[in-house]
């Protein structure tokens, strides 16, 4: 069972589930399935002119915000529309929710200002789920 499956089961996600849970699952899926993993995902943001934001999420200081329009720019409308449909949200609400969650999730995965590699990313995602479950 992958972390997305576990998150869905533990947090009650999936179709008809909590909107936040669906968006968290979407972020976890983006990290796990992106070519290059977390590093590749961060590179995609950097390639779209969001290097300053990424540096703040990875760094140990305050996280710079990202806007819903920047989420659209980084991921493309098709991907955001699919996430919105799964969450049962209008596209702008889904991209806004992702914009709110993504900096905190990346910040959690990089507590020492370093981007983890391989198994360390999976362990970080598992720890994130533990934190979300309280």
HUNORJO-V244965 format. One record per helix or strand of 2 or more residues. SS is the DSSP state (alpha for helix, beta for strand). FROM is the first residue (numbers start at 1). TO is the last residue. Records with the same first field share a line. If there is no record, write none. Layout:
SS=FROM-TO, FROM-TO
This chain:
alpha=3-11, 19-33, 37-47, 51-58, 68-75, 77-87, 91-109, 119-133
